[in-house]
Amino acid sequence: MPALFLTTIPAAAQDHEPWQAPTLSITRYDEDWSDLSDAEKRAHHWTGPLKYIPLGEDAWLSTGIELRARNENYHDNLWGGADAPDDGYLWLRAMPYADLHVGRVRAFVQPIAAYAAGVAPAAGPVDQTRVDLLQGFGEVDLGPVTLRAGRQMLSLGTERLIGTRYGPNVPLAFDGARADVAIGKAKVSLFAVRPVQPRPGTFDDRTSDTRTLWGAYGVLPGIDLYYLGYRNDVARFGGVAGRETRHSFGLRSHGTRGDWHWNVEGVAQFGSFGRERIAAWTLGTEVGRSFPVAPLAPDATLRFNIVSGDGKPGNGTLGTFNALFPKGKYFGELSPVGPTNIVSLNPRVSATLARDISASLAAMAYWRYSRTDGVYDIPGNLIRAAGNSRARFIGKEAEATIAWQATAELELSASLSAFVPGAFIRETGPAKTIAMLGLEANFRF
């Protein structure tokens, strides 16, 4: 839910201000505070003097921070098959940043302090990294081309394949180089990076020496076109290890017309895994309609996703889709299953209960795409093998969320989810209903 409610100054406050802050982003480096070079505008909100600090002619510094506390409580996690099925823990993180601009040169630094308490049997790399460098890069603006090198988070499109992993406690970052090229109304991002592997100690995060990502992502009005190349020297599918080289070609159409909005994305994957060739694909659709003049201004959205799985293990072709580095909490706050070998249907209704309170209700249903492939989590790990089951139905889920923008900087939110297992889960292992309660406080400026 944190990624769904990115607001800044409440509407009532904005009515009295000649200046409006940019929308706060997850990556933070794409916020433009240069308009606050006008000292009079900086005086209209208490954060103004911190968002633009003049340092001399054509030099200025912007600062900010995120402080987040999140409590998650699980009952019968992984349908009762987890190492600690009944788990309750607290995530704490602080992510301050400093963004220095000197002419056309820029330096961005964002450390992170991320701690976890109560995770059983032990905190993992997405739970805790203690103090480390989350982002740190240098950038030069050459007009139509911007060059960047260093450590950074990447958010491409709707983060189906490349995301920030914002929902869990430790976001995902990459080390490498990026070039953004503006061509008329189009923008193309070229990049070659390696993911950063969080470790449990202070300042011990390391660049992966087994995984590499490269590609080009083009954005046109209403259309995204992209190519992503990926190599993993220690990949594993269906219990088999090998070297994976995968090429993803994607097309996304998105936009609004009147009260309607849509987001449709298709991806085809080719390459090799060990001695097998790769042939995988996915199609995700989202169509919604808002009702701005109705009571509570509801918005109804229907999502339908198909993600390929492996049809015939051992036949020389791997059909299992690899979502690479998708966003955390992919299908909702409770996401035991990830975007691999799955068909999902997800209706959702959101509404504004008051000026600063929003809520949503959602339902999800999941089926296996291939009967001979299992069920995977969001990172792509196999969590339930196919076994001898021929059933497709994985289960159904319901979720309710509510968020209160208490101040321009502070959001309080809660979510309640339940996942009832279907025939496939019942036939292949533990099959209890998963329940999850999430509580969060997020302060950002």
WONOR-V888071 format. One record per pair of residues at least 12 apart in sequence whose ideal C-beta (glycine too) atoms are under 7 Angstrom apart, sorted by the first residue. I is the first residue (numbers start at 1). J is the second residue. Records with the same first field share a line. If there is no record, write none. Layout:
I = J / J
This chain:
1 = 333 / 401 / 403 / 413 / 415
2 = 166 / 167 / 440 / 442
3 = 26 / 166 / 167
5 = 358 / 403 / 405 / 411
6 = 23 / 24
7 = 405
8 = 21 / 23 / 24 / 408
9 = 21 / 45 / 408
10 = 356 / 405 / 408
11 = 355
13 = 408
17 = 44
18 = 41
19 = 35 / 41 / 44
24 = 444
26 = 155 / 164 / 166
27 = 153 / 155 / 164
28 = 64 / 97 / 110
29 = 99 / 108
33 = 51 / 52 / 62
36 = 48 / 51 / 52
37 = 52 / 60
47 = 445
50 = 63
51 = 64
58 = 102 / 103
59 = 101 / 102
60 = 101
61 = 98 / 99 / 100
62 = 99
63 = 97 / 98
64 = 97 / 445
65 = 94 / 95 / 96 / 445
66 = 95 / 442 / 444
67 = 94 / 443
68 = 93 / 440 / 442
69 = 90 / 92 / 441
70 = 91 / 438 / 440
71 = 90 / 439
72 = 89 / 436 / 438
73 = 88 / 436 / 437
74 = 86 / 87 / 434 / 436
75 = 435
76 = 432 / 433 / 434 / 435
77 = 434
78 = 336 / 383
79 = 421 / 425 / 430 / 431 / 432 / 434
80 = 430 / 432
81 = 429 / 430
83 = 121
84 = 120 / 121
87 = 120
88 = 118
89 = 116 / 117 / 118 / 119
90 = 116 / 117 / 118
91 = 116 / 127 / 169
92 = 115
93 = 112 / 113 / 114 / 169
94 = 113
95 = 110 / 112 / 134
96 = 111
97 = 109 / 110
104 = 140 / 141
105 = 140
106 = 139
107 = 138
108 = 135 / 137
109 = 136
110 = 134 / 135
111 = 131 / 132 / 133 / 134
112 = 129 / 132 / 134
113 = 130 / 131
114 = 128 / 129 / 130 / 169 / 170
115 = 128 / 130
116 = 128 / 169
123 = 200
125 = 170 / 197 / 198 / 199
126 = 165 / 168 / 169 / 170
127 = 169 / 170
128 = 169 / 200
129 = 170 / 198 / 199 / 205
130 = 200 / 201 / 202
131 = 202 / 203
132 = 202 / 203 / 205
133 = 151
134 = 171 / 173
135 = 151 / 152 / 153 / 173
136 = 150 / 151
137 = 149 / 150 / 151 / 152
138 = 150
144 = 181 / 182
145 = 179 / 181
146 = 179 / 180
147 = 179
148 = 177 / 178
149 = 177
151 = 173 / 175 / 196
152 = 173 / 174
153 = 171 / 172 / 173
154 = 174
156 = 217
157 = 224 / 252
158 = 263
159 = 326 / 327
160 = 265 / 284 / 323 / 326
161 = 228 / 248 / 267 / 323 / 324 / 325 / 326
162 = 324 / 325
163 = 325 / 326 / 327
164 = 327
165 = 327 / 328
166 = 327 / 328
167 = 328 / 329
168 = 328
170 = 198
172 = 195 / 325
173 = 196
174 = 193 / 194 / 195 / 196 / 213
175 = 193 / 194 / 196 / 207
176 = 191 / 192 / 193 / 194
177 = 191 / 192
178 = 190 / 191
185 = 220 / 221
186 = 218 / 219 / 220
187 = 219
188 = 216 / 218
189 = 216 / 217
190 = 216
191 = 214 / 215
192 = 214
193 = 213
194 = 207 / 208 / 211 / 212
195 = 208 / 211 / 213 / 325
210 = 232 / 233 / 234
211 = 231 / 232
212 = 231
213 = 228 / 230
214 = 229
215 = 227 / 228 / 229
222 = 253 / 254 / 255
223 = 252 / 253
224 = 252
225 = 251
226 = 250
227 = 249
228 = 248 / 324
229 = 247
230 = 246 / 324
231 = 244 / 245
232 = 244
235 = 273
237 = 273 / 318 / 320
238 = 310 / 313 / 382
240 = 274
242 = 273 / 274
243 = 274
244 = 273
245 = 271 / 272
246 = 269 / 271 / 278 / 322
247 = 269 / 270 / 271
248 = 267 / 269
249 = 267 / 268
250 = 265 / 266 / 267
251 = 266
252 = 265
259 = 289 / 290 / 291 / 292
260 = 289
261 = 288
262 = 286 / 287
263 = 286
264 = 285
265 = 284
266 = 282 / 283
267 = 281 / 282
268 = 281
269 = 281 / 321 / 322
273 = 318
276 = 316 / 317 / 318
277 = 316 / 317
278 = 318
279 = 317 / 319
280 = 308 / 319 / 320 / 321
281 = 308 / 321
282 = 306 / 307 / 308 / 321 / 339
283 = 306
284 = 305
285 = 303 / 304
286 = 301 / 303
287 = 302
288 = 300 / 301 / 302
296 = 351 / 352 / 353
297 = 351 / 352
298 = 349 / 350 / 351
299 = 350
300 = 349
301 = 348
302 = 347
303 = 346
304 = 345
305 = 339 / 344
306 = 343 / 369
307 = 321 / 339 / 340 / 341 / 342 / 369
308 = 321 / 341 / 369
309 = 340 / 341 / 368 / 369 / 370 / 373
310 = 370 / 372 / 373
311 = 370 / 372
312 = 372
313 = 372
319 = 370
320 = 340 / 341 / 373
321 = 340
322 = 380
323 = 338 / 339 / 340 / 380
326 = 339 / 378
328 = 378
330 = 378
331 = 344 / 346 / 364
332 = 362 / 364 / 399 / 417
333 = 399 / 401 / 415 / 417 / 436 / 438
334 = 397 / 399 / 417 / 419 / 434 / 436
335 = 378
336 = 377 / 419 / 434
337 = 366 / 375 / 377 / 394
338 = 376 / 377 / 378 / 380
340 = 376 / 380
341 = 368 / 369 / 370 / 373 / 374 / 375 / 376
342 = 366 / 368 / 369
343 = 367 / 369
344 = 364 / 365 / 366
345 = 365
346 = 362 / 364
347 = 362 / 363
348 = 360 / 362
349 = 361
356 = 404 / 405
357 = 404
358 = 403
359 = 401 / 402
360 = 401
361 = 400
362 = 399
363 = 397 / 398
364 = 396 / 397
365 = 396
366 = 394 / 395
367 = 392 / 393 / 394
368 = 392 / 394 / 424
371 = 386 / 390 / 392
372 = 386
373 = 386
374 = 386
375 = 394
384 = 425 / 428 / 429
387 = 428
389 = 424 / 427 / 428
391 = 423 / 424 / 427
392 = 424
393 = 422 / 423 / 424
394 = 422 / 424 / 425
395 = 419 / 420 / 421 / 422 / 425
396 = 420 / 422
397 = 417 / 418 / 419
398 = 417 / 418
399 = 415 / 417
400 = 415 / 416
401 = 413 / 415
402 = 414
409 = 443 / 444 / 445
410 = 443
411 = 442
412 = 441
413 = 440
414 = 438 / 439
415 = 438
416 = 437
417 = 436
418 = 433 / 434 / 435
419 = 433 / 434
420 = 433
421 = 433
